[in-house]
Amino acid sequence: GPLSEVDVLVRIDQTREAEELRNGYTGKLQDARSSKPEDKEHIQAEVFASGLADDVDGAIQVLLESGMSTPTLRLVVSRVGSLHRAGHVNWSMLCLAWSFWLFT
């Protein structure tokens, strides 16, 4: 149905976004690229000065694997490991579950 098509289109878009994010990404903030070198220098200087570069690398990794990155999700991932696609919603299944809940 239409919702299944929405799920497919959203998944295609999410896959494209993830590929763009991974393009040239090494997993380290220090290797990041920027269209404006001064932006890269400013951001990296601030992050490295804060001592949180490893945390930033971890947050980006969680974002790439799970589709989202929140403090709670990063804590869970640090304890149990990768949660592939945890931030993704299957809209057709969600609507199906809601309809059962509403009409039963």
DSSP file with accessible surface (Angstrom, degrees, kcal/mol):
  #  RESIDUE AA STRUCTURE BP1 BP2  ACC     N-H-->O    O-->H-N    N-H-->O    O-->H-N    TCO  KAPPA ALPHA  PHI   PSI    X-CA   Y-CA   Z-CA
    1    1 A G     >        0   0   81      0, 0.0     4,-1.8     0, 0.0     3,-0.2   0.000 360.0 360.0 360.0-174.4    0.0    0.0    0.0
    2    2 A P  H  >  +     0   0  111      0, 0.0     4,-2.1     0, 0.0     5,-0.1   0.861 360.0  53.9 -60.4 -37.0    0.9    3.7    0.1
    3    3 A L  H  > S+     0   0   70      1,-0.2     4,-2.4     2,-0.2    89,-0.4   0.875 105.5  53.0 -69.1 -35.3    2.6    3.4    3.5
    4    4 A S  H  > S+     0   0   59     -3,-0.2     4,-2.1     2,-0.2    -1,-0.2   0.901 108.6  51.0 -63.0 -38.7    4.8    0.6    2.3
    5    5 A E  H  X S+     0   0  105     -4,-1.8     4,-2.8     2,-0.2    -2,-0.2   0.901 107.9  52.5 -64.5 -39.0    5.8    2.8   -0.6
    6    6 A V  H  X S+     0   0   59     -4,-2.1     4,-3.0     1,-0.2     5,-0.3   0.932 107.8  51.8 -60.5 -44.4    6.6    5.6    1.9
    7    7 A D  H  X S+     0   0   24     -4,-2.4     4,-2.4     1,-0.2    -2,-0.2   0.919 111.0  47.5 -58.2 -43.0    8.8    3.2    3.9
    8    8 A V  H  X S+     0   0   75     -4,-2.1     4,-2.4     2,-0.2    -2,-0.2   0.938 113.6  46.7 -65.1 -45.9   10.7    2.3    0.7
    9    9 A L  H  X S+     0   0   97     -4,-2.8     4,-2.3     1,-0.2    -2,-0.2   0.906 113.1  48.9 -65.2 -40.6   11.2    6.0   -0.3
   10   10 A V  H  X S+     0   0   42     -4,-3.0     4,-2.9    -5,-0.2     5,-0.2   0.926 111.3  50.3 -64.3 -43.3   12.3    7.0    3.2
   11   11 A R  H  X S+     0   0   96     -4,-2.4     4,-2.5    -5,-0.3    -2,-0.2   0.909 109.7  50.4 -62.0 -41.9   14.7    4.1    3.3
   12   12 A I  H  X S+     0   0  105     -4,-2.4     4,-2.3     2,-0.2    -1,-0.2   0.936 112.8  46.7 -61.0 -44.7   16.2    5.0   -0.1
   13   13 A D  H  X S+     0   0   66     -4,-2.3     4,-2.6     1,-0.2    -2,-0.2   0.912 112.5  49.4 -64.8 -42.2   16.6    8.6    1.1
   14   14 A Q  H  X S+     0   0   49     -4,-2.9     4,-2.4     2,-0.2    -1,-0.2   0.890 110.3  51.0 -65.0 -38.1   18.2    7.5    4.4
   15   15 A T  H  X S+     0   0   47     -4,-2.5     4,-2.4    -5,-0.2    -2,-0.2   0.925 110.6  48.9 -64.4 -43.8   20.6    5.2    2.5
   16   16 A R  H  X S+     0   0  105     -4,-2.3     4,-2.3     2,-0.2    -2,-0.2   0.932 111.7  49.2 -61.7 -44.8   21.6    8.1    0.2
   17   17 A E  H  X S+     0   0   90     -4,-2.6     4,-2.3     1,-0.2    -2,-0.2   0.914 111.1  49.5 -61.5 -43.0   22.2   10.4    3.2
   18   18 A A  H  X S+     0   0   21     -4,-2.4     4,-2.3     2,-0.2    -1,-0.2   0.904 109.8  51.4 -63.7 -40.5   24.3    7.8    5.0
   19   19 A E  H  X S+     0   0  125     -4,-2.4     4,-1.2     1,-0.2    -1,-0.2   0.903 109.9  49.9 -63.0 -39.9   26.4    7.2    1.8
   20   20 A E  H  < S+     0   0  121     -4,-2.3     3,-0.3     1,-0.2    -2,-0.2   0.909 111.4  48.7 -64.5 -41.1   27.0   11.0    1.6
   21   21 A L  H  < S+     0   0   98     -4,-2.3    -2,-0.2     1,-0.2    -1,-0.2   0.876 113.6  46.5 -65.7 -36.8   28.0   11.1    5.2
   22   22 A R  H >< S+     0   0  109     -4,-2.3     3,-2.2    -5,-0.2     2,-0.4   0.653  80.7 118.4 -79.8 -15.8   30.4    8.2    4.8
   23   23 A N  T 3< S-     0   0  114     -4,-1.2     3,-0.1     1,-0.3    -3,-0.0  -0.352 100.5 -13.1 -58.2 106.9   31.9    9.6    1.6
   24   24 A G  T 3  S+     0   0   45     -2,-0.4     2,-0.4     1,-0.3    -1,-0.3   0.463  99.4 144.7  79.1   2.1   35.6   10.0    2.5
   25   25 A Y    <   -     0   0   58     -3,-2.2    -1,-0.3     1,-0.1     4,-0.1  -0.594  28.1-176.8 -79.4 127.5   34.8    9.6    6.2
   26   26 A T        -     0   0   85     -2,-0.4    -1,-0.1     2,-0.3     3,-0.1   0.506  50.8-104.6 -99.0  -9.1   37.6    7.8    8.1
   27   27 A G  S    S+     0   0   20      1,-0.2     2,-0.4     2,-0.0    34,-0.1   0.427  92.1  99.7  96.8   0.0   35.9    7.6   11.5
   28   28 A K    >   -     0   0   95      1,-0.1     3,-1.5    28,-0.0    -2,-0.3  -0.979  67.2-144.2-125.9 132.3   38.1   10.3   12.9
   29   29 A L  G >  S+     0   0   17     -2,-0.4     3,-2.1     1,-0.3    -1,-0.1   0.863 100.1  65.9 -56.9 -36.3   37.2   14.0   13.4
   30   30 A Q  G 3  S+     0   0  115      1,-0.3    -1,-0.3    -3,-0.1    14,-0.0   0.752 101.2  49.6 -62.7 -21.6   40.8   15.0   12.5
   31   31 A D  G <  S+     0   0   72     -3,-1.5    -1,-0.3     2,-0.1    -2,-0.2   0.383  84.0 127.7 -96.7   3.1   40.3   13.7    8.9
   32   32 A A    <   -     0   0   33     -3,-2.1     2,-0.3    -4,-0.2    -7,-0.0  -0.195  49.1-141.2 -61.6 152.4   37.0   15.5    8.4
   33   33 A R        -     0   0  171      7,-0.0     2,-0.3     2,-0.0    -1,-0.1  -0.798  16.1-172.1-113.1 159.0   36.6   17.7    5.3
   34   34 A S        -     0   0   51     -2,-0.3     4,-0.0     1,-0.1     6,-0.0  -0.995  32.7-134.1-149.1 146.2   34.9   21.0    4.9
   35   35 A S  S    S+     0   0  121     -2,-0.3    -1,-0.1     1,-0.2    -2,-0.0   0.731 106.4  47.9 -71.3 -20.3   34.0   23.3    2.0
   36   36 A K  S >> S-     0   0  112      1,-0.1     4,-1.7    -3,-0.0     3,-1.0  -0.935  73.9-158.8-121.8 107.1   35.4   26.2    4.1
   37   37 A P  H 3> S+     0   0   78      0, 0.0     4,-2.6     0, 0.0     5,-0.2   0.845  92.5  57.9 -54.4 -35.1   38.9   25.4    5.6
   38   38 A E  H 3> S+     0   0  114      1,-0.2     4,-2.3     2,-0.2     5,-0.2   0.854 104.2  52.2 -67.5 -32.0   38.4   28.1    8.3
   39   39 A D  H <> S+     0   0   73     -3,-1.0     4,-2.8     2,-0.2     5,-0.3   0.935 110.1  48.7 -64.8 -45.6   35.2   26.4    9.5
   40   40 A K  H  X S+     0   0   67     -4,-1.7     4,-2.8     1,-0.2     5,-0.3   0.942 112.5  47.8 -59.0 -47.4   37.1   23.1    9.8
   41   41 A E  H  X S+     0   0  131     -4,-2.6     4,-2.4     1,-0.2    -1,-0.2   0.915 113.7  47.1 -61.0 -44.2   40.0   24.7   11.7
   42   42 A H  H  X S+     0   0  121     -4,-2.3     4,-2.2     2,-0.2    -2,-0.2   0.940 115.1  44.8 -64.8 -47.1   37.6   26.5   14.1
   43   43 A I  H  X S+     0   0   92     -4,-2.8     4,-2.6     1,-0.2     5,-0.2   0.942 115.7  46.3 -64.3 -47.1   35.5   23.4   14.8
   44   44 A Q  H  X S+     0   0   31     -4,-2.8     4,-3.0    -5,-0.3     5,-0.3   0.912 111.1  52.4 -64.4 -39.9   38.4   21.1   15.3
   45   45 A A  H  X S+     0   0   62     -4,-2.4     4,-2.3    -5,-0.3    -1,-0.2   0.928 112.3  45.8 -60.6 -43.8   40.2   23.5   17.5
   46   46 A E  H  X S+     0   0  123     -4,-2.2     4,-1.6    -5,-0.2    -2,-0.2   0.931 115.8  44.9 -66.0 -44.6   37.2   23.9   19.7
   47   47 A V  H  X>S+     0   0   25     -4,-2.6     5,-1.5     2,-0.2     4,-0.7   0.939 115.5  46.2 -67.3 -45.9   36.5   20.1   19.9
   48   48 A F  H ><5S+     0   0   88     -4,-3.0     3,-0.8     1,-0.2    -1,-0.2   0.898 110.9  53.5 -65.5 -36.4   40.2   19.2   20.5
   49   49 A A  H 3<5S+     0   0   91     -4,-2.3    -1,-0.2    -5,-0.3    -2,-0.2   0.850 106.6  53.1 -65.7 -31.2   40.6   21.9   23.2
   50   50 A S  H 3<5S-     0   0   65     -4,-1.6    -1,-0.2    -5,-0.2    -2,-0.2   0.651 108.0-127.5 -77.3 -16.1   37.5   20.5   25.0
   51   51 A G  T <<5S+     0   0   64     -3,-0.8     3,-0.2    -4,-0.7    -3,-0.2   0.667  79.2 113.1  78.7  16.5   39.1   17.0   25.1
   52   52 A L     >< +     0   0   82     -5,-1.5     4,-2.4     1,-0.2     5,-0.2   0.176  28.2 114.0-108.5  18.6   35.9   15.5   23.6
   53   53 A A  H  > S+     0   0   13     -6,-0.4     4,-2.6     1,-0.2   -24,-0.2   0.900  79.9  49.8 -58.9 -41.4   37.3   14.4   20.2
   54   54 A D  H  > S+     0   0  123     -3,-0.2     4,-2.4     1,-0.2    -1,-0.2   0.887 110.0  51.6 -65.1 -36.6   36.7   10.7   21.0
   55   55 A D  H  > S+     0   0  103      2,-0.2     4,-2.5     1,-0.2    -2,-0.2   0.895 109.8  49.3 -65.9 -39.9   33.2   11.5   22.1
   56   56 A V  H  X S+     0   0   42     -4,-2.4     4,-2.5     2,-0.2     5,-0.2   0.936 110.2  50.5 -64.2 -45.3   32.5   13.3   18.8
   57   57 A D  H  X S+     0   0   17     -4,-2.6     4,-2.1     1,-0.2    -2,-0.2   0.924 112.5  47.7 -57.3 -42.9   33.9   10.4   16.9
   58   58 A G  H  X S+     0   0   34     -4,-2.4     4,-2.4     2,-0.2    -2,-0.2   0.898 109.8  51.8 -65.9 -40.7   31.7    8.0   18.8
   59   59 A A  H  X S+     0   0   21     -4,-2.5     4,-2.4     1,-0.2    -1,-0.2   0.907 110.5  48.7 -63.7 -40.0   28.6   10.2   18.3
   60   60 A I  H  X S+     0   0   51     -4,-2.5     4,-2.6     2,-0.2    -1,-0.2   0.914 110.2  51.6 -66.8 -40.2   29.2   10.3   14.6
   61   61 A Q  H  X S+     0   0   75     -4,-2.1     4,-2.2    -5,-0.2     5,-0.2   0.926 110.4  48.3 -62.7 -42.9   29.6    6.5   14.5
   62   62 A V  H  X S+     0   0   10     -4,-2.4     4,-3.3     2,-0.2     6,-0.5   0.925 110.8  52.3 -63.1 -42.4   26.3    6.0   16.4
   63   63 A L  H  X S+     0   0   68     -4,-2.4     4,-2.1     1,-0.2    -2,-0.2   0.938 111.0  46.7 -58.2 -46.1   24.6    8.4   14.0
   64   64 A L  H  < S+     0   0   17     -4,-2.6    -1,-0.2     1,-0.2    -2,-0.2   0.884 120.7  37.3 -66.1 -37.9   25.9    6.4   11.0
   65   65 A E  H  < S+     0   0   51     -4,-2.2    20,-2.6    -5,-0.2    -2,-0.2   0.872 128.9  29.1 -82.0 -38.3   24.9    3.0   12.4
   66   66 A S  H  < S-     0   0    0     -4,-3.3    21,-3.3     2,-0.3    22,-0.2   0.613  97.9-120.4-101.7 -18.3   21.6    3.9   14.1
   67   67 A G  S  < S+     0   0   34     -4,-2.1     2,-0.3    -5,-0.5    -4,-0.2   0.435  90.1  45.2  89.3  -1.0   20.3    6.8   12.1
   68   68 A M        -     0   0   74     -6,-0.5     2,-0.3    -9,-0.1    -2,-0.3  -0.970  65.4-149.0-161.3 164.6   20.3    9.1   15.1
   69   69 A S        +     0   0   35     -2,-0.3   -10,-0.1    -3,-0.1    -6,-0.0  -0.895  24.5 156.6-148.0 112.1   22.5   10.0   18.0
   70   70 A T     >  -     0   0   48     -2,-0.3     4,-2.9     1,-0.1     5,-0.3  -0.885  53.5-107.3-126.0 161.1   21.3   11.1   21.4
   71   71 A P  H  > S+     0   0   93      0, 0.0     4,-2.1     0, 0.0     5,-0.1   0.917 121.3  48.1 -55.5 -41.6   23.1   11.0   24.8
   72   72 A T  H  > S+     0   0  104      2,-0.2     4,-2.5     1,-0.2     5,-0.2   0.928 111.9  48.2 -66.4 -43.8   20.9    8.1   25.9
   73   73 A L  H  > S+     0   0   20      1,-0.2     4,-2.8     2,-0.2     5,-0.2   0.915 110.7  51.4 -64.3 -40.1   21.4    6.1   22.7
   74   74 A R  H  X S+     0   0   83     -4,-2.9     4,-2.2     2,-0.2    -1,-0.2   0.899 109.8  50.6 -64.1 -37.4   25.2    6.6   22.9
   75   75 A L  H  X S+     0   0   81     -4,-2.1     4,-1.2    -5,-0.3    -2,-0.2   0.940 111.4  47.5 -64.1 -45.1   25.1    5.3   26.5
   76   76 A V  H >X S+     0   0   58     -4,-2.5     4,-2.8     1,-0.2     3,-0.7   0.934 111.8  50.1 -62.0 -45.5   23.1    2.3   25.4
   77   77 A V  H 3X S+     0   0   23     -4,-2.8     4,-2.2     1,-0.2    -1,-0.2   0.898 106.8  55.4 -61.6 -37.5   25.5    1.6   22.5
   78   78 A S  H 3< S+     0   0   90     -4,-2.2    -1,-0.2    -5,-0.2    -2,-0.2   0.804 116.2  38.3 -65.9 -24.7   28.5    1.9   24.8
   79   79 A R  H << S+     0   0  189     -4,-1.2    -2,-0.2    -3,-0.7    -1,-0.2   0.798 133.3  18.1 -94.1 -34.5   27.0   -0.8   27.0
   80   80 A V  H  < S-     0   0  102     -4,-2.8    -3,-0.2     1,-0.3     2,-0.2   0.548 102.1-118.6-117.5 -12.1   25.4   -3.2   24.5
   81   81 A G     <  -     0   0   31     -4,-2.2    -1,-0.3    -5,-0.5    -2,-0.1  -0.501  62.2  -1.1 101.9-172.1   27.1   -2.5   21.2
   82   82 A S        -     0   0   69     -2,-0.2     2,-0.4     1,-0.1   -20,-0.0  -0.146  46.3-162.5 -58.3 139.5   25.7   -1.4   17.9
   83   83 A L    >   -     0   0   58    -21,-0.1     3,-1.9   -10,-0.0     4,-0.2  -0.717  21.1-150.5-121.1  76.7   22.0   -0.8   17.4
   84   84 A H  T 3  S-     0   0  129     -2,-0.4   -18,-0.3     1,-0.3   -19,-0.1  -0.254  74.0  -6.8 -55.7 126.4   21.7   -0.8   13.7
   85   85 A R  T >  S+     0   0   79    -20,-2.6     3,-1.8     1,-0.1    -1,-0.3   0.689  82.6 146.5  62.0  26.2   18.9    1.4   12.4
   86   86 A A  T <  S+     0   0   54     -3,-1.9   -19,-0.2     1,-0.3    -2,-0.1   0.812  70.4  52.8 -61.7 -27.9   17.5    2.1   15.9
   87   87 A G  T 3  S+     0   0   26    -21,-3.3     2,-0.3    -4,-0.2    -1,-0.3   0.374  89.2 101.1 -90.6   7.3   16.4    5.6   14.8
   88   88 A H    <   -     0   0   41     -3,-1.8     2,-0.4   -22,-0.2   -20,-0.0  -0.711  58.1-150.3 -98.5 143.4   14.5    4.4   11.8
   89   89 A V        -     0   0   65     -2,-0.3     2,-1.0   -82,-0.0     3,-0.1  -0.928   9.7-146.8-114.0 132.8   10.7    4.1   11.8
   90   90 A N     >  -     0   0   81     -2,-0.4     4,-2.2     1,-0.2     5,-0.2  -0.843  18.7-168.2 -94.5  98.2    8.7    1.7    9.7
   91   91 A W  H  > S+     0   0  104     -2,-1.0     4,-2.6     1,-0.2     5,-0.2   0.852  79.9  54.6 -63.3 -37.1    5.6    3.8    9.1
   92   92 A S  H  > S+     0   0   24    -89,-0.4     4,-2.2     1,-0.2    -1,-0.2   0.930 111.6  44.6 -65.1 -41.0    3.4    1.1    7.7
   93   93 A M  H  > S+     0   0  108      2,-0.2     4,-2.6     1,-0.2    -2,-0.2   0.891 112.2  53.0 -69.6 -36.9    3.9   -1.1   10.7
   94   94 A L  H  X S+     0   0   53     -4,-2.2     4,-2.5     2,-0.2    -2,-0.2   0.946 111.5  45.1 -62.7 -46.4    3.4    1.9   13.0
   95   95 A C  H  X S+     0   0   43     -4,-2.6     4,-2.5     2,-0.2    -2,-0.2   0.889 112.1  52.5 -66.0 -37.6    0.1    2.8   11.4
   96   96 A L  H  X S+     0   0   75     -4,-2.2     4,-2.2    -5,-0.2    -1,-0.2   0.940 110.6  47.4 -62.4 -45.5   -1.0   -0.9   11.4
   97   97 A A  H  X S+     0   0   56     -4,-2.6     4,-2.2     1,-0.2    -2,-0.2   0.915 112.1  50.2 -63.2 -42.5   -0.3   -1.1   15.2
   98   98 A W  H  X S+     0   0  137     -4,-2.5     4,-2.8     1,-0.2    -1,-0.2   0.908 108.7  52.0 -62.0 -41.2   -2.1    2.2   15.8
   99   99 A S  H  X S+     0   0   42     -4,-2.5     4,-2.3     2,-0.2    -2,-0.2   0.912 109.7  48.9 -65.5 -39.9   -5.1    1.0   13.9
  100  100 A F  H  X S+     0   0  124     -4,-2.2     4,-0.7     1,-0.2    -1,-0.2   0.921 113.4  47.8 -61.5 -41.2   -5.3   -2.3   15.9
  101  101 A W  H  < S+     0   0  192     -4,-2.2     3,-0.4     1,-0.2    -2,-0.2   0.921 115.3  44.6 -66.5 -41.8   -5.0   -0.3   19.1
  102  102 A L  H  < S+     0   0  110     -4,-2.8    -1,-0.2     1,-0.2    -2,-0.2   0.855 119.9  38.3 -70.4 -38.0   -7.7    2.2   18.0
  103  103 A F  H  <        0   0  166     -4,-2.3    -1,-0.2    -5,-0.2    -2,-0.2   0.296 360.0 360.0-105.5  11.5  -10.2   -0.3   16.7
  104  104 A T     <        0   0  143     -4,-0.7    -4,-0.0    -3,-0.4     0, 0.0  -0.768 360.0 360.0-121.1 360.0   -9.9   -3.2   19.2
